[in-house]
Amino acid sequence: YDWNHYYEKLLENYFGNNHNQQNPNDSYEIVEDYKNDFENDESSTYSIYNDDSDENNIFNIFNIDYIFDSIMKSNNFVPLFILFNHGMSINYSSKKTRKTILHYSIQNGKQFFVKLFLSVKSFNAFIKDSNGEIPLMYSIIYNRKNIFLYMMNNQDILKSITNQYYIKMYFYSSIFKVSNEYYDCLMRK
């Protein structure tokens, strides 16, 4: 790894507009401390992938939940592609919340990214978060009707939805008081 170049780019792209609110040297020192801890810890069990392999395992030292959420809220998607270019799996989920980038895309209503991620053959749209929720459930919880309808028209997703998921979606639709279009879509399937 070219650590200095990687972290400078990550900080520059990641902090973007918020960079004024904090001292860049403080941020750089924090990242340097993480880097040093990681490089000096031979027993590190961090993992970039969900299979706990030791390959490219730097990403677990970051608060990925904060990074994914900030990327989606800021509309500055360059850091996401930097992470992918540095080996982060597109199916990466946070060790704490188990959320993937798809969970955050739906939560923040980013339909473009939902379409982009679902177009990748190796993308798994059924990774559960720490509460057992798949991303499709987020479209109901956060009332993202267009994303829900798009996902329910995706043949790969439809093939994988079990009766248990249908029951849960119907139940969530009544709890979160979504529009009738959700019910209509569920009843058609």
C-alpha positions in Angstrom: 0.0 0.0 0.0 1.0 3.6 -0.7 -0.3 4.6 2.7 0.4 8.4 2.6 -1.1 8.8 -0.9 -4.1 6.7 0.0 -4.9 8.5 3.3 -4.4 11.9 1.9 -6.8 11.2 -1.0 -9.3 9.5 1.4 -9.2 12.5 3.8 -9.4 15.0 1.0 -12.4 13.4 -0.6 -14.1 12.1 2.5 -14.1 15.3 4.6 -14.9 17.5 1.6 -17.2 20.3 2.9 -16.7 19.3 6.6 -13.0 19.8 6.3 -13.3 23.4 7.7 -14.8 22.1 10.9 -11.8 20.1 11.9 -8.1 20.4 11.9 -6.8 18.3 9.0 -3.6 17.5 11.0 -5.8 16.0 13.7 -7.6 13.8 11.2 -4.3 12.8 9.6 -2.8 11.9 13.0 -5.8 9.8 13.9 -5.5 7.9 10.6 -1.8 7.6 11.1 -2.4 6.0 14.5 -4.8 3.5 13.0 -2.4 2.8 10.2 0.5 2.2 12.7 -1.7 0.0 14.9 -2.7 -2.1 12.0 0.8 -2.4 10.5 2.3 -3.4 13.9 -0.5 -5.9 14.9 0.5 -9.3 13.5 -2.5 -10.9 15.2 -5.0 -8.6 13.5 -8.3 -10.2 12.7 -9.7 -7.3 10.7 -11.2 -8.2 7.4 -12.3 -6.4 4.3 -14.6 -9.2 3.3 -17.3 -11.0 5.2 -15.3 -14.2 5.1 -12.7 -12.9 7.6 -9.8 -13.5 5.2 -6.6 -11.6 6.1 -6.3 -10.2 2.6 -6.7 -6.4 2.2 -8.0 -6.1 5.7 -7.5 -2.4 6.3 -11.1 -1.3 6.1 -12.3 -2.6 9.4 -10.2 -0.1 11.3 -12.5 2.7 10.0 -16.0 3.4 11.1 -17.5 2.1 7.9 -21.0 3.0 9.0 -20.0 6.6 9.4 -18.2 6.6 6.0 -21.0 4.9 4.1 -23.6 7.2 5.7 -21.5 10.3 5.0 -20.9 9.4 1.4 -24.6 8.9 0.8 -25.6 12.2 2.6 -22.8 14.3 1.0 -23.4 13.1 -2.6 -19.6 12.9 -2.9 -19.3 9.4 -4.2 -15.6 9.5 -5.0 -14.5 8.0 -1.7 -16.7 5.0 -2.3 -14.9 4.3 -5.6 -11.6 4.8 -3.9 -12.5 2.2 -1.4 -13.6 -0.2 -4.2 -10.4 0.5 -6.1 -8.4 -0.3 -3.0 -10.0 -3.7 -2.8 -13.1 -3.3 -0.7 -15.7 -5.8 -1.7 -19.0 -4.4 -3.1 -20.7 -6.7 -0.6 -18.7 -5.4 2.4 -20.8 -5.0 5.5 -19.9 -3.2 8.7 -18.8 -5.4 11.5 -20.9 -3.4 14.0 -24.3 -3.0 12.2 -23.8 -5.4 9.4 -25.2 -2.8 7.0 -24.0 -2.8 3.4 -23.7 0.2 1.1 -27.1 -0.9 -0.4 -28.7 -0.5 3.1 -27.3 3.1 3.2 -28.3 3.8 -0.4 -31.9 2.9 0.3 -32.0 4.6 3.7 -30.9 7.9 2.0 -33.1 7.5 -1.1 -30.3 7.1 -3.6 -32.0 5.2 -6.4 -29.2 5.7 -8.9 -26.9 3.8 -6.6 -29.4 1.1 -5.9 -29.7 0.5 -9.7 -25.9 0.6 -10.1 -25.3 -1.9 -7.3 -28.0 -4.3 -8.4 -26.6 -4.3 -12.0 -23.4 -5.9 -10.6 -23.7 -9.7 -11.0 -21.7 -10.4 -7.8 -23.8 -8.1 -5.7 -25.7 -9.8 -2.9 -29.0 -7.8 -2.2 -29.9 -10.2 0.7 -27.2 -9.5 3.2 -29.0 -8.9 6.6 -28.0 -6.1 9.0 -27.6 -6.7 12.7 -31.4 -6.6 13.1 -31.9 -9.2 10.5 -33.2 -6.7 7.9 -32.4 -7.1 4.2 -32.1 -3.9 2.1 -35.5 -4.4 0.5 -37.1 -4.0 4.0 -35.4 -0.6 4.3 -37.4 0.6 1.3 -40.5 0.0 3.3 -39.1 1.3 6.7 -37.8 4.5 5.1 -40.8 4.8 2.7 -38.7 4.7 -0.5 -41.6 3.8 -2.9 -39.7 4.2 -6.1 -36.8 2.1 -4.8 -39.2 -0.6 -3.5 -41.0 -0.7 -6.9 -37.7 -0.9 -8.8 -36.4 -3.7 -6.6 -39.7 -5.6 -6.8 -39.5 -5.5 -10.6 -35.9 -6.9 -10.6 -36.2 -10.6 -11.6 -33.1 -11.7 -9.7 -34.6 -10.3 -6.5 -38.0 -11.7 -7.1 -36.6 -15.2 -7.6 -34.9 -14.9 -4.1 -37.8 -13.5 -2.1 -39.3 -16.2 0.2 -42.8 -16.3 1.5 -41.4 -15.3 4.9 -40.0 -12.0 3.3 -43.4 -11.4 1.6 -45.2 -11.8 5.0 -42.7 -9.5 6.7 -43.0 -6.9 3.9 -46.8 -6.9 4.2 -46.5 -6.6 8.0 -44.0 -3.7 7.7 -46.2 -2.0 5.2 -49.0 -1.8 7.7 -46.7 -0.7 10.6 -45.0 2.1 8.6 -48.3 3.2 6.9 -47.0 3.2 3.4 -49.0 4.0 0.3 -51.4 1.5 -1.3 -48.9 1.0 -4.2 -46.8 -1.1 -1.8 -49.7 -3.4 -1.1 -50.7 -3.5 -4.7 -47.2 -4.6 -5.7 -47.0 -7.2 -3.0 -50.4 -8.6 -3.9 -49.4 -8.9 -7.6 -46.4 -11.0 -6.8 
